[in-house]
Each structure stands twice: as C-alpha cells, then as structure tokens.
Amino acid sequence: MSGNNENPIKTALGELGSVLARVDESRIDAACKMLADARQIVVYGCGREALQVKGFAMRLYHLGLPVSVVGDMNTPPLGTGDVFLASSGPGETSTVLTLMQVAHDAGAINLLLTAQPESSAAKRADFSLVVPAQTMANDQGTKKTSVLPMGSVFEGALFLLFEVMVLKLRDLTGAAPEAMRARHTNME
C-alpha cells in the first residue's frame, strides 16, 4: 500500500496495474475459450461487482455471444454446454454460492472471478480466474493493501480485465468492430 502523500490517481493506477500484472494470462485465455465455446452464458455479481459484470455482459452481446444476466426476465435455464460466470471477490457471497450450486446441478460450467483462491466459491468452481486484489474480505488492519476503500481495487481490476477479455474474445470469435457496433442499442 502506498503512502498518503502520493498523488491518489497515480497510486490507484499503480495498484490496478500491479493487480492485473499478477493475473495469469493463460487462465484468461482459457476463460475466454470457455466463453467463446459456450452454448449460452449467464452472468452474476453482487453489489459493485454486478456493475462490472453487467458491463461485460453488454460487450459479450456486442460480440454476438448468447449472454444473459441473472435476474433479467429473459434469462434462460442453464444446462449442459452453458457457462455460468460469477464474480465474488471475497469468495463467500451466499447468493453466488447458491447460484453456482444451481448451475452445477443443471450441468453448466461454473467460471468464477475471485480474489480468494481458497474460498468456498473457488472450491465450488469448475474454473477460477484469480484477480489478486483487496476486497472486503481483507480491507481491514494489516491485511489492507490498497489506498482505495473496501473492494474498489478488485472492482476496478475487473473492469480492465473484462476489456482485455473482450479484445481476446473478438479475436477468438472473429467479430468485426463494425458488427459489434451494429449490435449496440439504438434506444438511448
């Protein structure tokens, strides 16, 4: 954790860069391949993580991938060949654990993004992508590693990671930028 005398923007950017530099790129590639090959993708996150996950879902749609967000009225049932992508930085979110069990029971693959590789959610996941950042699981006392509050560094890292995944998925799927743009809503 950097000192309080530094420029907070520079400090926050440095922390985000440090987190992303420690994400295993081969696991990013494997996660992207899972998503590209999925019959359908359903995503979920709690709180501010949900905002990042929903933004990623929008980009998956722009790429032409079949994606839904848990809670939306048009979310289909999961089954074999599907991927349930969940984000749980602390890895102990009860809703995520429950939904992962439902996805597992339906035959879907559980793809987890977490900061806690030894968590309950990571143990339940078929595949985990570890984003080694401070969350609310370790934002107090000597465990605190970021100048940013609570899980902000994890949430910020998710945004950047998802953007990198979009680039990799664009290459995997062959989605043209024009086709992505054509899928953007006109209802704004």
C-alpha positions as CSV (number, residue, x, y, z in Angstrom):
1,M,0.0,0.0,0.0
2,S,1.4,3.4,-1.0
3,G,1.7,6.3,1.3
4,N,-0.9,9.1,1.6
5,N,1.5,11.8,0.4
6,E,1.4,10.5,-3.2
7,N,-0.9,11.6,-6.0
8,P,-4.1,9.4,-5.4
9,I,-4.6,8.9,-9.1
10,K,-1.1,7.7,-9.7
11,T,-1.3,5.5,-6.6
12,A,-4.7,3.9,-7.7
13,L,-3.5,3.3,-11.2
14,G,-0.3,1.7,-9.9
15,E,-2.3,-0.6,-7.7
16,L,-4.6,-1.6,-10.6
17,G,-1.6,-2.2,-12.8
18,S,0.0,-4.3,-10.2
19,V,-3.1,-6.4,-9.7
20,L,-3.6,-7.0,-13.5
21,A,0.1,-7.9,-13.9
22,R,-0.4,-10.8,-11.5
23,V,-3.4,-12.3,-13.3
24,D,-2.3,-15.5,-15.1
25,E,-2.7,-14.7,-18.8
26,S,-3.0,-18.4,-19.7
27,R,-6.1,-18.6,-17.4
28,I,-7.5,-15.5,-19.1
29,D,-7.1,-17.2,-22.4
30,A,-8.7,-20.4,-21.1
31,A,-11.7,-18.5,-19.7
32,C,-12.2,-16.7,-23.0
33,K,-12.2,-20.0,-24.8
34,M,-14.8,-21.3,-22.4
35,L,-17.0,-18.3,-23.1
36,A,-16.5,-18.4,-26.9
37,D,-17.4,-22.1,-27.0
38,A,-20.5,-21.8,-24.6
39,R,-23.9,-22.7,-25.9
40,Q,-25.1,-19.8,-23.7
41,I,-23.6,-17.6,-21.0
42,V,-25.3,-16.4,-17.8
43,V,-23.5,-13.9,-15.6
44,Y,-23.9,-12.7,-12.0
45,G,-22.2,-10.5,-9.5
46,C,-23.2,-8.7,-6.3
47,G,-23.1,-5.0,-5.5
48,R,-20.5,-3.0,-7.4
49,E,-19.1,-6.2,-8.9
50,A,-22.5,-6.6,-10.6
51,L,-22.0,-3.3,-12.4
52,Q,-18.7,-4.6,-13.9
53,V,-20.3,-8.0,-14.7
54,K,-23.2,-6.4,-16.4
55,G,-20.9,-4.2,-18.5
56,F,-19.1,-7.3,-19.6
57,A,-22.4,-9.0,-20.5
58,M,-23.1,-6.0,-22.7
59,R,-19.8,-6.4,-24.5
60,L,-20.4,-10.2,-24.9
61,Y,-23.7,-9.3,-26.6
62,H,-21.9,-6.8,-28.8
63,L,-19.5,-9.7,-29.8
64,G,-22.6,-11.7,-30.8
65,L,-22.3,-14.2,-27.9
66,P,-25.5,-15.6,-26.3
67,V,-25.5,-13.9,-22.9
68,S,-28.0,-13.1,-20.1
69,V,-27.8,-11.6,-16.6
70,V,-29.3,-13.4,-13.6
71,G,-32.4,-11.6,-12.6
72,D,-33.4,-10.4,-16.0
73,M,-36.7,-11.7,-17.2
74,N,-35.3,-13.2,-20.3
75,T,-32.6,-15.3,-18.6
76,P,-32.9,-18.9,-19.9
77,P,-32.4,-22.0,-17.8
78,L,-28.8,-23.3,-17.7
79,G,-27.8,-26.7,-18.9
80,T,-25.0,-28.8,-20.4
81,G,-22.7,-26.7,-22.7
82,D,-23.5,-23.5,-20.8
83,V,-21.3,-21.3,-18.7
84,F,-22.3,-19.5,-15.5
85,L,-19.8,-16.7,-15.0
86,A,-19.9,-15.4,-11.4
87,S,-17.9,-12.7,-9.6
88,S,-17.2,-12.9,-5.9
89,G,-14.1,-11.1,-4.8
90,P,-14.3,-12.4,-1.2
91,G,-15.5,-15.8,-2.5
92,E,-18.0,-16.3,0.3
93,T,-21.1,-14.5,-1.1
94,S,-24.1,-16.6,-0.2
95,T,-26.0,-15.8,-3.4
96,V,-23.1,-16.7,-5.6
97,L,-22.6,-20.0,-3.8
98,T,-26.3,-20.8,-4.2
99,L,-26.3,-19.9,-7.9
100,M,-23.2,-21.9,-8.5
101,Q,-24.8,-24.9,-7.0
102,V,-27.9,-24.5,-9.2
103,A,-25.7,-24.1,-12.3
104,H,-23.7,-27.2,-11.3
105,D,-26.8,-29.2,-10.7
106,A,-28.0,-28.2,-14.2
107,G,-24.8,-29.4,-15.9
108,A,-23.3,-25.9,-16.6
109,I,-19.7,-24.9,-16.1
110,N,-19.0,-22.6,-13.2
111,L,-16.5,-19.9,-14.2
112,L,-15.5,-17.8,-11.1
113,L,-13.7,-14.5,-10.8
114,T,-12.4,-14.1,-7.3
115,A,-9.6,-12.6,-5.3
116,Q,-9.6,-15.5,-2.8
117,P,-8.4,-18.8,-4.4
118,E,-9.0,-20.8,-1.3
119,S,-12.6,-19.5,-0.8
120,S,-15.8,-21.6,-0.7
121,A,-16.8,-20.3,-4.2
122,A,-13.3,-21.2,-5.6
123,K,-13.7,-24.7,-4.2
124,R,-17.2,-25.0,-5.9
125,A,-16.0,-23.5,-9.3
126,D,-15.0,-25.6,-12.3
127,F,-12.6,-22.9,-13.2
128,S,-11.4,-19.9,-11.3
129,L,-9.8,-16.7,-12.6
130,V,-7.9,-15.2,-9.7
131,V,-7.7,-11.4,-9.6
132,P,-5.3,-10.8,-6.7
133,A,-6.8,-7.6,-5.3
134,Q,-8.1,-6.3,-2.0
135,T,-11.7,-6.9,-1.4
136,M,-14.0,-6.6,1.7
137,A,-12.5,-9.9,2.8
138,N,-9.2,-8.2,3.5
139,D,-9.6,-4.5,3.7
140,Q,-9.0,-4.0,7.4
141,G,-5.9,-3.7,9.6
142,T,-2.7,-5.3,8.4
143,K,-4.4,-7.1,5.5
144,K,-5.3,-3.8,3.8
145,T,-3.2,-3.4,0.7
146,S,-4.9,-0.6,-1.2
147,V,-5.5,3.1,-0.6
148,L,-8.8,2.5,-2.3
149,P,-11.7,1.6,0.1
150,M,-13.2,-1.8,0.6
151,G,-13.3,-3.8,-2.7
152,S,-12.7,-0.9,-5.1
153,V,-9.4,-2.1,-6.4
154,F,-10.9,-5.6,-7.2
155,E,-13.9,-3.9,-9.0
156,G,-11.6,-1.6,-11.0
157,A,-9.4,-4.5,-11.9
158,L,-12.5,-6.4,-13.1
159,F,-13.4,-3.6,-15.5
160,L,-9.9,-3.6,-17.1
161,L,-9.7,-7.4,-17.1
162,F,-13.1,-7.6,-18.9
163,E,-12.0,-5.1,-21.5
164,V,-8.9,-7.2,-22.2
165,M,-11.1,-10.3,-22.4
166,V,-13.3,-8.6,-24.9
167,L,-10.2,-8.0,-27.1
168,K,-9.2,-11.6,-26.8
169,L,-12.8,-12.8,-27.5
170,R,-13.0,-10.5,-30.5
171,D,-10.0,-12.3,-31.9
172,L,-11.4,-15.8,-31.0
173,T,-14.8,-15.2,-32.5
174,G,-13.7,-13.1,-35.5
175,A,-16.2,-10.4,-34.6
176,A,-15.6,-7.3,-36.7
177,P,-15.7,-3.9,-35.0
178,E,-18.5,-2.9,-37.4
179,A,-20.6,-5.9,-36.4
180,M,-20.1,-5.1,-32.7
181,R,-21.1,-1.5,-33.3
182,A,-24.2,-2.6,-35.2
183,R,-25.3,-4.6,-32.1
184,H,-25.2,-1.5,-29.9
185,T,-28.6,-0.3,-28.8
186,N,-30.4,2.5,-30.6
187,M,-32.7,3.0,-27.7
188,E,-30.6,5.7,-26.0
